Amino acid sequence: MIIVEDFISKIEAEFDELEPGKLKPESNFRDMFDWNSINALVLIAMVKTEYDVTINADDLTKAKTVNDVFAIVKQRVEN
């Protein structure tokens, strides 16, 4: 079972420009720092490495908040 706080901690560890504790489940992750295609790839790679789950650019495009991305990952981990 994965929990959103651990997911957020892993995201914060990947991105130096994220101040620890500032990212919340309801945060729009694109507004938290300079979002670009490189950062999308970093997030995709982190999810694959940490959770052995594949997400793609389409998943990230549809997601607005950290919780939206978490829900996608959690659903795929549990299936």
Helices and strands as residue ranges (DSSP letters): H 4-14, H 29-32, H 37-51, H 57-62, H 66-78
